[in-house]
């Protein structure tokens, strides 16, 4: 009887270990998916919460939430609460660094790009790349003060953080694109 109970006990322990392992794998798989869903919902909520104070125009930028180092340098981006980002720009290289922070579709109209304030030119900026007809692109940048731009058709666009060579800046921004009301642009 000792052998039978000992074997039964070992089987139970093995089953518990196997079940624990399977539960851990399931938690990792579904937990990652759940965390991704929470992150996306948070970014959407932050965009909705950052309507323009002067007229209530909604912020069209939904940040992708993909932070971290940029281009193997000390430059990086961290996502903060309420749609803000913290940027640590330290680009010792000879080329600009880019990190995509949002994708969006823009309808015809006039828009304002805003986010940073008080930065010097050619340090850090928001760079909006708009896909135009014939494979060309229209660009709009912002580093201090609002930038106004207009498009004539529905366009796909990508918003990037651009860090210039020799930039040494730590700052925060709330990237935003607001559509101007008809007649206000």
C-alpha positions as CSV (number, residue, x, y, z in Angstrom):
1,X,0.0,0.0,0.0
2,X,2.9,2.4,0.6
3,X,3.9,2.1,-3.1
4,X,0.4,2.8,-4.3
5,X,-0.1,5.9,-2.1
6,X,3.3,7.1,-3.0
7,X,2.6,6.7,-6.7
8,X,-0.8,8.3,-6.4
9,X,0.8,11.3,-4.5
10,X,3.4,11.7,-7.2
11,X,0.8,11.7,-9.9
12,X,-1.2,14.3,-8.1
13,X,1.9,16.5,-7.7
14,X,2.7,16.0,-11.4
15,X,-0.8,16.9,-12.4
16,X,-0.7,20.1,-10.2
17,X,2.6,21.1,-11.7
18,X,1.3,20.5,-15.3
19,X,-1.9,22.4,-14.5
20,X,0.1,25.3,-13.0
21,X,2.3,25.4,-16.1
22,X,-0.7,25.4,-18.4
23,X,-2.5,28.1,-16.4
24,X,0.7,30.3,-16.4
25,X,0.9,30.0,-20.2
26,X,-2.8,30.9,-20.6
27,X,-2.4,33.9,-18.3
28,X,0.6,35.1,-20.3
29,X,-1.2,34.7,-23.6
30,X,-4.5,36.2,-22.6
31,X,-2.9,38.6,-20.2
32,X,-0.8,40.2,-23.0
33,X,-3.9,40.5,-25.1
34,X,-5.8,42.0,-22.2
35,X,-3.0,44.5,-21.5
36,X,-2.9,45.5,-25.2
37,X,-6.7,46.1,-25.1
38,X,-6.4,48.2,-22.0
39,X,-3.5,50.2,-23.4
40,X,-5.5,50.9,-26.6
41,X,-8.6,51.9,-24.7
42,X,-6.6,54.2,-22.5
43,X,-5.0,55.9,-25.6
44,X,-8.5,56.4,-27.1
45,X,-9.9,57.8,-23.8
46,X,-6.9,60.1,-23.5
47,X,-7.5,61.5,-27.0
48,X,-11.2,62.0,-26.2
49,X,-10.3,63.8,-23.0
50,X,-8.0,66.2,-24.8
51,X,-10.6,68.3,-26.6
52,X,-9.4,71.8,-27.4
53,X,-10.4,74.1,-24.6
54,X,-11.3,77.1,-26.7
55,X,-14.0,75.4,-28.8
56,X,-14.3,71.8,-27.7
57,X,-12.9,70.4,-31.0
58,X,-11.9,66.7,-30.4
59,X,-8.3,65.7,-30.6
60,X,-8.0,63.3,-33.5
61,X,-4.6,61.8,-32.4
62,X,-4.9,58.4,-30.7
63,X,-1.4,57.6,-29.5
64,X,-0.2,54.0,-30.2
65,X,1.4,53.7,-26.8
66,X,4.6,52.1,-28.1
67,X,7.3,53.8,-26.0
68,X,10.9,53.0,-25.3
69,X,14.2,53.9,-26.9
70,X,14.4,55.2,-30.4
71,X,17.0,53.9,-32.9
72,X,19.3,52.3,-30.3
73,X,20.1,55.7,-28.7
74,X,19.4,57.2,-25.3
75,X,16.5,59.0,-27.0
76,X,13.1,57.7,-25.9
77,X,9.4,58.3,-25.4
78,X,7.3,57.6,-22.4
79,X,3.5,57.7,-22.4
80,X,2.0,59.7,-19.5
81,X,-1.5,60.2,-18.3
82,X,-4.1,62.2,-20.2
83,X,-2.5,62.0,-23.6
84,X,0.9,63.5,-22.7
85,X,4.2,62.1,-23.8
86,X,7.6,62.7,-22.2
87,X,10.5,62.9,-24.7
88,X,14.1,62.4,-23.8
89,X,16.0,63.5,-26.9
90,X,19.7,62.7,-27.0
91,X,20.7,62.1,-30.6
92,X,24.5,62.0,-31.0
93,X,24.2,60.8,-34.6
94,X,24.4,62.6,-37.9
95,X,20.8,61.6,-38.9
96,X,17.4,62.4,-37.5
97,X,15.6,59.8,-35.5
98,X,11.9,59.1,-36.1
99,X,9.3,57.2,-34.1
100,X,5.7,56.7,-35.3
101,X,3.3,57.6,-32.5
102,X,-0.1,57.6,-34.3
103,X,-1.9,56.8,-37.5
104,X,-5.1,58.5,-38.6
105,X,-7.4,59.2,-41.5
106,X,-8.2,62.9,-42.2
107,X,-11.2,64.1,-44.1
108,X,-11.0,67.2,-46.3
109,X,-10.6,70.4,-44.3
110,X,-8.3,72.7,-42.4
111,X,-6.5,71.3,-39.3
112,X,-4.2,72.5,-36.5
113,X,-1.3,70.4,-35.3
114,X,-0.1,71.1,-31.8
115,X,1.7,69.6,-28.9
116,X,5.1,71.1,-28.1
117,X,5.8,74.6,-27.0
118,X,9.0,76.6,-26.4
119,X,11.3,74.3,-28.3
120,X,14.1,75.5,-30.6
121,X,14.0,74.6,-34.3
122,X,15.7,71.5,-35.3
123,X,15.7,69.8,-31.9
124,X,12.5,67.8,-31.4
125,X,9.2,68.1,-33.4
126,X,6.0,66.4,-34.3
127,X,6.1,65.5,-38.0
128,X,2.8,64.7,-39.7
129,X,3.2,62.8,-43.0
130,X,0.1,62.9,-45.2
131,X,-0.3,60.5,-48.2
132,X,-1.2,62.4,-51.3
133,X,-2.3,61.3,-54.8
134,X,0.4,59.9,-57.0
135,X,2.5,58.6,-54.1
136,X,3.7,62.0,-52.9
137,X,3.5,63.2,-49.3
138,X,2.6,66.4,-47.7
139,X,4.4,67.2,-44.4
140,X,3.5,69.4,-41.5
141,X,5.8,69.9,-38.5
142,X,5.3,71.5,-35.0
143,X,7.8,72.3,-32.3
144,X,6.6,75.7,-30.9
145,X,3.1,77.1,-31.5
146,X,0.4,75.6,-33.6
147,X,0.8,74.6,-37.2
148,X,-2.1,75.0,-39.6
149,X,-2.5,72.8,-42.7
150,X,-5.2,72.0,-45.2
151,X,-6.0,68.9,-47.2
152,X,-8.5,68.6,-50.1
153,X,-9.4,64.8,-50.0
154,X,-9.6,62.0,-47.5
155,X,-6.0,61.1,-46.6
156,X,-4.2,58.5,-44.5
157,X,-1.6,60.1,-42.3
158,X,1.1,59.1,-39.8
159,X,2.3,61.2,-36.9
160,X,6.0,60.9,-36.0
161,X,8.2,62.2,-33.3
162,X,11.4,63.5,-35.0
163,X,14.6,64.1,-33.1
164,X,17.3,66.0,-34.9
165,X,21.0,65.3,-34.8
166,X,22.8,66.8,-31.8
167,X,19.5,67.3,-29.9
168,X,19.7,67.3,-26.1
169,X,16.2,68.0,-24.8
170,X,13.9,66.5,-22.1
171,X,10.3,67.8,-22.5
172,X,6.7,66.9,-22.5
173,X,4.0,67.3,-25.1
174,X,0.3,66.6,-25.8
175,X,0.2,65.7,-29.5
176,X,-3.1,66.9,-31.0
177,X,-4.7,67.4,-34.4
178,X,-7.9,69.5,-34.3
179,X,-10.2,70.0,-37.3
180,X,-11.1,73.6,-37.7
181,X,-14.8,74.5,-38.0
182,X,-15.9,75.6,-41.5
183,X,-15.0,79.3,-42.0
184,X,-12.5,79.3,-39.1
185,X,-9.5,78.0,-41.1
